[in-house]
Amino acid sequence: MERPGAAELMQKLMSVVGLRLVTESVQSGADITRADTCRPGLLLAGFERGFAADSIQILGEPELAYLGSLGAAERAAALDRLCAPTVPCVVVAGGLAAPPELVSLARKRGVPVLASDAEPSRLALDIASYLDELLAPGVAIHGTLVDVYGVGLLFTGKSGIGKSECALDLVASGHRLVADDLVHIVKTPQGHLVGSGSELIRHCMEIRGVGIIDVRAMFGIRAIRQQKRVEVEVKLTTWSDVEHYDRLGLDQEMTELFGVKIPVVVLPLVSGKNITVISEVIALNHLLKLGGVHTARQFDSRLKDLAAQRAPADTLERRDDE
């Protein structure tokens, strides 16, 4: 998911969590850089240490009651501390009215003031839930992401190697396209990598020699997904006689993005190789490993057991020969 600009993000937030604008505009507000919100009760009382000045500030009944209990000079000082230049906005929750002094000072400082009918605790959860996804660290990768048997396979490789054609074959076999050409990947708060497509080319693919096709229109709604967890990278390469390729699968190559490691399968391409079936096998093998079944290690264990059983017999045969 592409991260919107500051003003666009504020507009999206207003629409999603039901905020109403009290001041004239959100254009002058500071950037929203963190998902957690702040209840600035201690700041209003004069304790500034640890104040999260770059968070969305939420005022509820306790904060407004405290402001109402102050004299004019003390209230002005408290609001002066609240309307800092780095504050993205102040939200008055619980259906309460924003104090006129707050609205007036916020207009002068360029801090948007908004209102919500939701209770402060509920509002804070809704805001954090929405911003967690939008503010997650992300990157755009040239590749194709397909949901194969519930496993997110990210196909990478040089341009023209056949990533889109492989994905199209998988879609025709009943699997689901997530993104083609450009995959936006973010790290979720749970530590997962989640990929999605660009808004401009979502559900579409470029097939060389054919052009742009609409996968949803051609194969139906079941052939696409909006987003998917990225679990395995399938790196498509051209075959090389001098390159060494893994034949057993004992040593799993890994790649890392935002501190999250996922397995990598290097798949050399030669004429006649069925990449679609191999991709399905990669997904199924990944599911087996998640379930504790590692075929390569089991095979290696059987070989070692067989070698250990034959060793005493070989020793006896050598002694008889002597």
N, C-alpha and C positions, 0 to 999 in steps of 0.2 A: 504494500500500500504506500503510495507516494505521500510524503508529509506536506500538508498545505502550509501557506504562509501564515503570518501572525494574525492578520485580520480575518482571513478565510477560516483559520482554525477557530477563532472566537465565534464566528458566525455558525460554524458547524456545531460547536459546543452549545450555543444558545438553542439551536434547533433540536438537538438530541436530548438534552436534559431539561428543556423547558424554561429557559431564562428570558426575562424581559428587560429591555434596555431602559434605564432610568435617565442616564445622561444621553447626549446627542449621538455619540459615535463610539465605536470600538477601535478606530484607526490609530489613536494615539497611545493605546495601551502597550505595555512592555511585552516582549515575547513570552509565551508560555513554554517553559523549559522543563517543568517537572509535573508529574501527575498528582502528587499528594497536595492536599489543600491545607489551609492554616486557620485555626480559630484564634484570633489575636487578642484574647482576653488579657494575658500578661502584658503585652505591649501597651494596651490602652491604659493599664495601671501604672506604666512607667518602667517595667522591666524589659529591656531591649535585648539582653543577651540571648542568643539562639533564635532570634526572630527570623522566620523563613520569608524574607522580603520578596523572593522571586516566585512565591506560590500564590494561587488564587486565595483571597481572604474571604472567609464566610462569617457573617455576623448573624447571630441568632438572638433569641429573647434575652439571655443573660448579658450579652455584650451591649445590646441596646438599652437594657435597664440600667446597667452600670453607667453608660454615657449620660443617660437622663438624670442620674443622681449627682452628676458633677456640676460645679459652677461653670459659668461661661468661659472663663480663662482656662480652667483645667480641661474642659471638654475640647476647646480649641487646640490645646497642646496634645491631647490624646489623638485627635484626628490628624494633626500635623505629623505625628509619628506613623500613623497608619498609611497615609497617602504618600508613600515613598515612590521615587521615580521607577524603581524596579518592580513594583507591584503590578501584575498583569491586569487585575480588576478586583473590585470589592462586590461581593454578592450578599444582599440582604435576604435571608431565608425565612421560611415559616409564614409567608404571606404578610410580613410586617412592612411598614412604611420606612423608607430610608430617611434619616434625619436631614433636615434642610441644610444644616451646616456641613454635613458630609458631602452632599450633592454639590454644594457651592464650591467647596475646596477642591473636590475631585475634578470639577470642570477646569479650574485654574491649573491644576497639576497635570491634567491629561490622563487621569486614571478613570477608566470606565466604571460606572456603578450599575449593577444589574439587580433584578429582583427575582425571587422564586417562591412558589407556594409550598415547595417541599420542605420537610424538616431538615435542619442542618446536617444531622448524621446521615440521613438517606441521600441528601444532595452530595455530600462529600464522597460517598461510595459510588454514586452514579458518575460523577466527574472523573474520579480515579479510574474507574473501569473503562471509560471511553478514552481517556488520555494515555493510559498504559499502552494501548495498541498503537495510537498515533505517534507517540513520542519514543517508541522503542527504537533502539539503534538499527539502522537498516542500510542496505546496499543493493544496487542493481547489477545483476550478473547476466552476461550474454549466454543464454542456454534455453532449455525447454524443460518444463516441469509437468510430469504426468503422474496421476494416481493409478498405480498398478496393484490390484488386489489389496488396496488400502495402504500401500506403501508409497511414499512420495519419492519418485526417482527423478533426480535432477540430471538431465543429459547435458554435458558440456563437450567442447571440442572446437576446432577451428571452423571458421565460416565455410559453409558448403559441404561439410563432411557427412551430413545426413541426419541431423538431430530432428528436424521437423518431419522428415519423411518417416523416421522411426516412430515418432509420436503419433503421426497420422495412422500408421499401421496398427498401433496399439489401440487408438480410439476406434478404428474399424473392428477390432477384436473385442470391443466391449469395455475398454478402460476409459479413463476420464482425463481430458486435458485441463490443466490449470493455467499454464502460461507458455507462450511461445516467443522466441527471439529475445525478449527482455523479461527477466524474472526479478521482481522486487522481494528481497528477503529481509525479514526483521527478526530480532531476538525477542521472544516474549518474556514477561516477568517470570514465567515458570522455567525458563532456560531452554526453550525449544526454538528451532529455526522454522519460520513459517513463510512460504512463498506465495505470491499472488501476481497477477498480470497487470500490465499497464492499462489505464482507463481507455487509452486511445485504441489499442489493438486487442482488447479483451475478447476472448472467444474466437479470435481469428488466427490464421496461420498463413505463412508465406511458403508456398511450394514452388520451387524453381521449375520453370517451364510451364506452370499452370497459373500462378499468380496468387492473390489473396483469396482465401476461402473462409467462409463463416461456419465454424464447426457446429455451433449450436443450431443454426438453421438447417445444416445438412444432415446431422446425425441425431438431433434432438437434445432436449435439456439434460438428459441423463448422461450425455457425453462430456459434460463440463463440470468444473468445480470453481468456486470463487477463490479459494485459498486451500493450501495443504501443507502439512508439516513436511519439511525436507529431511529425509532419513538416509538416503544413499545417493552419492554422486556416481554417475556412470560416465566415465571419460572416454569418448569415442576417439580413436586414433587410427592412422593408416598403418597397415602391417609393415614391419621392418624385420628383415632376416637377421639383423645384428642385435635387435632389442631382446631383452630377457622378459618373458611374460610369466606371471604366476600360474603354475599348473596344479598346485595342490590346494591353495587357499589357507595355509596355516598361518602365514604372516599377513595380517590385514593392514593394508595401507589406509591411513586416515588423513582427513583434511580438517582444518579448524577455521571457524568463522565466529567472531565475537566471543571467543573462548569456548565455543561449543564444537565438539569433535563428532564427525560423522564418517562412516566408512566410504572408501573410494574403490570402485571396480574399474580397472583399465581394460577396455574392450577393443582389441585390434580388429580392423575391418578387412575382410578379404571377400572376393567374389563368391557368392553362393552361401555365405553365412547368414542364417536366419536370426537377425538381431531382435526381432519381435519376441520370438520364443525364448531367446537367451535373456531378454529383459524380464520376461515373466518369471524365469527361473531365478534371476537375481532377487526379485521381490519375494518369491516364495522361500528362497534360501535365507533371506534376512528374517522372515517371520519364524522360520525354524530356529535360527540362532537366538531370537528373542525368547523362544520357548525352551531354550536349553539344549537344543539339538544342533551340534556342530559336527557335520559329517566328516570334514577333513581331519579333525582331531580324533574322531572315533576311528577312522581308517588308520591313522598314524598309530593309535594305541593298539589296534589289532596287529599291525605289522611288528610292533615292538614285542608284543606277547608271543607272536609266532617265532620271532627270532630268539626270544629267551627260551622257548620250549625246544627249539632245534639245537641250541648251543650245547647242552649236555650230551646229546646224541652225537654231534660232530666230534666232541672231545673223546668219547669212547671209541669212535671209529679211528681217530688218529692214534690212540693208544694201542688198538689192535694191530694197526699197520706197523707200529714200532715193534 
